[in-house]
Amino acid sequence: MSQSRTMSGVEAVTNTVVGFAVALATQYAVFPLVGVEVFPLVGVEVSHATHWAIAAPFVATSILRSYLMRRFFNWLHSIEVDV
């Protein structure tokens, strides 16, 4: 049975939200290791707003990619013919 377009969208958004949370946590963990101050006292300042601004285009791209890939594989499933 194929997944509906709506559920494909819900899946894509849910998958991306979880991925975003992991990516944001990773930024906060990795940035200090490479010299970028997450909670700046001195050095390069990267605010919470900057983290969100950096991540937003990636989130949008990820949602679109996930949705299109789901629809593509549903389409492939729909054209399969038993041999």
DRENTORKOL-3810 file (N, C-alpha, C; in nm, 4 decimals):
REM DRENTORKOL-3810
@n.u->0.0838; n.v->-0.1172; n.w->0.0000; ca.u->0.0000; ca.v->0.0000; ca.w->0.0000; c.u->0.0890; c.v->0.1244; c.w->0.0000
@n.u->0.0550; n.v->0.2223; n.w->-0.0813; ca.u->0.1316; ca.v->0.3455; ca.w->-0.0910; c.u->0.0972; c.v->0.4407; c.w->0.0221
@n.u->0.1924; n.v->0.5227; n.w->0.0525; ca.u->0.1719; ca.v->0.6263; ca.w->0.1529; c.u->0.1078; c.v->0.7469; c.w->0.0846
@n.u->0.0148; n.v->0.8135; n.w->0.1544; ca.u->-0.0500; ca.v->0.9310; ca.w->0.0950; c.u->0.0497; c.v->1.0462; c.w->0.0863
@n.u->0.0187; n.v->1.1418; n.w->0.0015; ca.u->0.1050; ca.v->1.2599; ca.w->-0.0119; c.u->0.1136; c.v->1.3352; c.w->0.1201
@n.u->0.0018; n.v->1.3438; n.w->0.1909; ca.u->0.0017; ca.v->1.4138; ca.w->0.3195; c.u->0.0936; c.v->1.3448; c.w->0.4192
@n.u->0.0830; n.v->1.2118; n.w->0.4271; ca.u->0.1681; ca.v->1.1390; ca.w->0.5217; c.u->0.3150; c.v->1.1433; c.w->0.4785
@n.u->0.3399; n.v->1.1491; n.w->0.3476; ca.u->0.4782; ca.v->1.1675; ca.w->0.3019; c.u->0.5318; c.v->1.3004; c.w->0.3526
@n.u->0.4487; n.v->1.4039; n.w->0.3464; ca.u->0.4893; ca.v->1.5352; ca.w->0.3968; c.u->0.5106; c.v->1.5341; c.w->0.5468
@n.u->0.4195; n.v->1.4701; n.w->0.6196; ca.u->0.4334; ca.v->1.4606; ca.w->0.7660; c.u->0.5619; c.v->1.3862; c.w->0.8009
@n.u->0.5879; n.v->1.2776; n.w->0.7307; ca.u->0.7107; ca.v->1.2015; ca.w->0.7551; c.u->0.8340; c.v->1.2864; c.w->0.7262
@n.u->0.8328; n.v->1.3571; n.w->0.6142; ca.u->0.9472; ca.v->1.4399; ca.w->0.5764; c.u->0.9735; c.v->1.5483; c.w->0.6800
@n.u->0.8679; n.v->1.6142; n.w->0.7267; ca.u->0.8842; ca.v->1.7208; ca.w->0.8261; c.u->0.9327; c.v->1.6626; c.w->0.9587
@n.u->0.8727; n.v->1.5523; n.w->1.0036; ca.u->0.9133; ca.v->1.4900; ca.w->1.1298; c.u->1.0588; c.v->1.4462; c.w->1.1240
@n.u->1.0960; n.v->1.3813; n.w->1.0152; ca.u->1.2336; ca.v->1.3366; ca.w->0.9972; c.u->1.3295; c.v->1.4548; c.w->1.0018
@n.u->1.2926; n.v->1.5647; n.w->0.9387; ca.u->1.3792; ca.v->1.6820; ca.w->0.9341; c.u->1.3875; c.v->1.7512; c.w->1.0691
@n.u->1.2767; n.v->1.7587; n.w->1.1419; ca.u->1.2786; ca.v->1.8214; ca.w->1.2750; c.u->1.3735; c.v->1.7448; c.w->1.3670
@n.u->1.3656; n.v->1.6130; n.w->1.3637; ca.u->1.4560; ca.v->1.5317; ca.w->1.4448; c.u->1.5998; c.v->1.5536; c.w->1.3989
@n.u->1.6210; n.v->1.5535; n.w->1.2679; ca.u->1.7550; ca.v->1.5784; ca.w->1.2140; c.u->1.8068; c.v->1.7158; c.w->1.2506
@n.u->1.7182; n.v->1.8146; n.w->1.2499; ca.u->1.7573; ca.v->1.9505; ca.w->1.2867; c.u->1.8024; c.v->1.9565; c.w->1.4320
@n.u->1.7274; n.v->1.8927; n.w->1.5200; ca.u->1.7640; ca.v->1.8922; ca.w->1.6615; c.u->1.9012; c.v->1.8282; c.w->1.6821
@n.u->1.9258; n.v->1.7186; n.w->1.6117; ca.u->2.0560; ca.v->1.6522; ca.w->1.6205; c.u->2.1653; c.v->1.7420; c.w->1.5634
@n.u->2.1378; n.v->1.8063; n.w->1.4495; ca.u->2.2375; ca.v->1.8942; ca.w->1.3871; c.u->2.2689; c.v->2.0141; c.w->1.4757
@n.u->2.1664; n.v->2.0729; n.w->1.5364; ca.u->2.1882; ca.v->2.1886; ca.w->1.6232; c.u->2.2704; c.v->2.1486; c.w->1.7455
@n.u->2.2363; n.v->2.0353; n.w->1.8051; ca.u->2.3140; ca.v->1.9863; ca.w->1.9192; c.u->2.4590; c.v->1.9601; c.w->1.8786
@n.u->2.4763; n.v->1.9067; n.w->1.7571; ca.u->2.6115; ca.v->1.8801; ca.w->1.7075; c.u->2.6888; c.v->2.0103; c.w->1.6878
@n.u->2.6209; n.v->2.1143; n.w->1.6345; ca.u->2.6871; ca.v->2.2445; ca.w->1.6199; c.u->2.7366; c.v->2.2948; c.w->1.7556
@n.u->2.6503; n.v->2.2863; n.w->1.8563; ca.u->2.6888; ca.v->2.3334; ca.w->1.9889; c.u->2.8033; c.v->2.2511; c.w->2.0468
@n.u->2.8125; n.v->2.1245; n.w->2.0111; ca.u->2.9201; ca.v->2.0402; ca.w->2.0610; c.u->3.0497; c.v->2.0589; c.w->1.9826
@n.u->3.0391; n.v->2.0745; n.w->1.8497; ca.u->3.1576; ca.v->2.0762; ca.w->1.7648; c.u->3.2192; c.v->2.2156; c.w->1.7504
@n.u->3.1362; n.v->2.3197; n.w->1.7422; ca.u->3.1896; ca.v->2.4544; ca.w->1.7213; c.u->3.3004; c.v->2.4897; c.w->1.8207
@n.u->3.2830; n.v->2.4643; n.w->1.9500; ca.u->3.3920; ca.v->2.4982; ca.w->2.0421; c.u->3.5206; c.v->2.4206; c.w->2.0151
@n.u->3.5083; n.v->2.3003; n.w->1.9615; ca.u->3.6261; ca.v->2.2195; ca.w->1.9318; c.u->3.7091; c.v->2.2772; c.w->1.8187
@n.u->3.6451; n.v->2.3589; n.w->1.7327; ca.u->3.7171; ca.v->2.4196; ca.w->1.6207; c.u->3.7366; c.v->2.5696; c.w->1.6399
@n.u->3.7160; n.v->2.6162; n.w->1.7621; ca.u->3.7458; ca.v->2.7548; ca.w->1.7935; c.u->3.6324; c.v->2.8542; c.w->1.7770
@n.u->3.5117; n.v->2.8069; n.w->1.7526; ca.u->3.3980; ca.v->2.8975; ca.w->1.7415; c.u->3.3252; c.v->2.8961; c.w->1.8755
@n.u->3.3154; n.v->3.0125; n.w->1.9364; ca.u->3.2497; ca.v->3.0237; ca.w->2.0661; c.u->3.0987; c.v->3.0154; c.w->2.0495
@n.u->3.0373; n.v->2.9210; n.w->2.1169; ca.u->2.8928; ca.v->2.9056; ca.w->2.1104; c.u->2.8261; c.v->3.0029; c.w->2.2061
@n.u->2.8773; n.v->3.0099; n.w->2.3261; ca.u->2.8293; ca.v->3.1041; ca.w->2.4262; c.u->2.9442; c.v->3.2012; c.w->2.4502
@n.u->2.9539; n.v->3.3043; n.w->2.3653; ca.u->3.0757; ca.v->3.3858; ca.w->2.3595; c.u->3.1001; c.v->3.4696; c.w->2.4848
@n.u->3.2197; n.v->3.4570; n.w->2.5326; ca.u->3.2732; ca.v->3.5502; ca.w->2.6313; c.u->3.3817; c.v->3.6311; c.w->2.5610
@n.u->3.4622; n.v->3.5618; n.w->2.4817; ca.u->3.5639; ca.v->3.6246; ca.w->2.3978; c.u->3.5674; c.v->3.5479; c.w->2.2663
@n.u->3.6259; n.v->3.6063; n.w->2.1657; ca.u->3.6410; ca.v->3.5354; ca.w->2.0388; c.u->3.5262; c.v->3.5621; c.w->1.9430
@n.u->3.5091; n.v->3.4718; n.w->1.8495; ca.u->3.4068; ca.v->3.4845; ca.w->1.7472; c.u->3.2701; c.v->3.4630; c.w->1.8109
@n.u->3.1804; n.v->3.5548; n.w->1.7873; ca.u->3.0467; ca.v->3.5428; ca.w->1.8446; c.u->2.9523; c.v->3.4755; c.w->1.7456
@n.u->2.8878; n.v->3.3710; n.w->1.7914; ca.u->2.7854; ca.v->3.3040; ca.w->1.7129; c.u->2.6623; c.v->3.2961; c.w->1.8018
@n.u->2.5638; n.v->3.3780; n.w->1.7714; ca.u->2.4438; ca.v->3.3841; ca.w->1.8542; c.u->2.3495; c.v->3.2682; c.w->1.8218
@n.u->2.2507; n.v->3.2509; n.w->1.9067; ca.u->2.1486; ca.v->3.1499; ca.w->1.8795; c.u->2.0787; c.v->3.1814; c.w->1.7475
@n.u->2.0527; n.v->3.3074; n.w->1.7220; ca.u->1.9872; ca.v->3.3483; ca.w->1.5966; c.u->2.0726; c.v->3.3093; c.w->1.4762
@n.u->2.2044; n.v->3.3225; n.w->1.4894; ca.u->2.2947; ca.v->3.2853; ca.w->1.3808; c.u->2.2887; c.v->3.1346; c.w->1.3558
@n.u->2.2859; n.v->3.0561; n.w->1.4630; ca.u->2.2735; ca.v->2.9109; ca.w->1.4471; c.u->2.1468; c.v->2.8776; c.w->1.3689
@n.u->2.0355; n.v->2.9424; n.w->1.4043; ca.u->1.9084; ca.v->2.9173; ca.w->1.3360; c.u->1.9156; c.v->2.9635; c.w->1.1909
@n.u->1.9771; n.v->3.0790; n.w->1.1670; ca.u->1.9875; ca.v->3.1318; ca.w->1.0310; c.u->2.0735; c.v->3.0419; c.w->0.9426
@n.u->2.1772; n.v->2.9849; n.w->1.0003; ca.u->2.2625; ca.v->2.8927; ca.w->0.9250; c.u->2.1858; c.v->2.7651; c.w->0.8934
@n.u->2.1100; n.v->2.7176; n.w->0.9890; ca.u->2.0427; ca.v->2.5890; ca.w->0.9752; c.u->1.9160; c.v->2.5950; c.w->0.8890
@n.u->1.8466; n.v->2.7080; n.w->0.8864; ca.u->1.7160; ca.v->2.7175; ca.w->0.8202; c.u->1.7161; c.v->2.6726; c.w->0.6731
@n.u->1.8106; n.v->2.7190; n.w->0.5906; ca.u->1.8085; ca.v->2.6729; ca.w->0.4503; c.u->1.8326; c.v->2.5226; c.w->0.4373
@n.u->1.9138; n.v->2.4684; n.w->0.5271; ca.u->1.9390; ca.v->2.3247; ca.w->0.5246; c.u->1.8142; c.v->2.2468; c.w->0.5644
@n.u->1.7395; n.v->2.3000; n.w->0.6602; ca.u->1.6155; ca.v->2.2358; ca.w->0.7026; c.u->1.5157; c.v->2.2329; c.w->0.5869
@n.u->1.4976; n.v->2.3458; n.w->0.5211; ca.u->1.4040; ca.v->2.3531; ca.w->0.4088; c.u->1.4445; c.v->2.2564; c.w->0.2981
@n.u->1.5720; n.v->2.2521; n.w->0.2667; ca.u->1.6229; ca.v->2.1614; ca.w->0.1640; c.u->1.6013; c.v->2.0163; c.w->0.2048
@n.u->1.6240; n.v->1.9867; n.w->0.3313; ca.u->1.6080; ca.v->1.8510; ca.w->0.3811; c.u->1.4632; c.v->1.8047; c.w->0.3734
@n.u->1.3694; n.v->1.8921; n.w->0.4093; ca.u->1.2273; ca.v->1.8574; ca.w->0.4008; c.u->1.1901; c.v->1.8265; c.w->0.2554
@n.u->1.2306; n.v->1.9130; n.w->0.1650; ca.u->1.1990; ca.v->1.8926; ca.w->0.0239; c.u->1.2623; c.v->1.7638; c.w->-0.0281
@n.u->1.3878; n.v->1.7410; n.w->0.0028; ca.u->1.4577; ca.v->1.6201; ca.w->-0.0418; c.u->1.3887; c.v->1.4956; c.w->0.0118
@n.u->1.3577; n.v->1.4950; n.w->0.1390; ca.u->1.2945; ca.v->1.3792; ca.w->0.2004; c.u->1.1584; c.v->1.3503; c.w->0.1377
@n.u->1.0798; n.v->1.4542; n.w->0.1170; ca.u->0.9477; ca.v->1.4389; ca.w->0.0565; c.u->0.9585; c.v->1.3844; c.w->-0.0859
@n.u->1.0471; n.v->1.4438; n.w->-0.1657; ca.u->1.0609; ca.v->1.4008; ca.w->-0.3049; c.u->1.1133; c.v->1.2574; c.w->-0.3155
@n.u->1.2059; n.v->1.2213; n.w->-0.2282; ca.u->1.2572; ca.v->1.0846; ca.w->-0.2309; c.u->1.1474; c.v->0.9855; c.w->-0.1935
@n.u->1.0662; n.v->1.0184; n.w->-0.0938; ca.u->0.9556; ca.v->0.9306; ca.w->-0.0543; c.u->0.8584; c.v->0.9137; c.w->-0.1702
@n.u->0.8222; n.v->1.0240; n.w->-0.2356; ca.u->0.7280; ca.v->1.0170; ca.w->-0.3475; c.u->0.7877; c.v->0.9365; c.w->-0.4642
@n.u->0.9177; n.v->0.9550; n.w->-0.4898; ca.u->0.9844; ca.v->0.8819; ca.w->-0.5975; c.u->0.9788; c.v->0.7314; c.w->-0.5724
@n.u->1.0096; n.v->0.6891; n.w->-0.4508; ca.u->1.0083; ca.v->0.5469; ca.w->-0.4211; c.u->0.8663; c.v->0.4905; c.w->-0.4180
@n.u->0.7694; n.v->0.5706; n.w->-0.3770; ca.u->0.6298; ca.v->0.5268; ca.w->-0.3885; c.u->0.5921; c.v->0.5077; c.w->-0.5347
@n.u->0.6374; n.v->0.5986; n.w->-0.6198; ca.u->0.6108; ca.v->0.5871; ca.w->-0.7635; c.u->0.6758; c.v->0.4600; c.w->-0.8189
@n.u->0.8038; n.v->0.4350; n.w->-0.7807; ca.u->0.8709; ca.v->0.3143; ca.w->-0.8278; c.u->0.7929; c.v->0.1894; c.w->-0.7847
@n.u->0.7449; n.v->0.1915; n.w->-0.6616; ca.u->0.6670; ca.v->0.0784; ca.w->-0.6116; c.u->0.5392; c.v->0.0587; c.w->-0.6923
@n.u->0.4781; n.v->0.1680; n.w->-0.7340; ca.u->0.3501; ca.v->0.1606; ca.w->-0.8058; c.u->0.3655; c.v->0.1072; c.w->-0.9485
@n.u->0.4839; n.v->0.1195; n.w->-1.0086; ca.u->0.5015; ca.v->0.0732; ca.w->-1.1473; c.u->0.5646; c.v->-0.0664; c.w->-1.1553
@n.u->0.5988; n.v->-0.1249; n.w->-1.0399; ca.u->0.6565; ca.v->-0.2592; ca.w->-1.0411; c.u->0.5555; c.v->-0.3594; c.w->-1.0953
@n.u->0.6059; n.v->-0.4479; n.w->-1.1772; ca.u->0.5230; ca.v->-0.5518; ca.w->-1.2338; c.u->0.5819; c.v->-0.6850; c.w->-1.1910
@n.u->0.4989; n.v->-0.7746; n.w->-1.1409; ca.u->0.5481; ca.v->-0.9077; ca.w->-1.1026; c.u->0.5931; c.v->-0.9831; c.w->-1.2272
@n.u->0.7121; n.v->-1.0396; n.w->-1.2200; ca.u->0.7671; ca.v->-1.1128; ca.w->-1.3345; c.u->0.7662; c.v->-1.2600; c.w->-1.3057
END
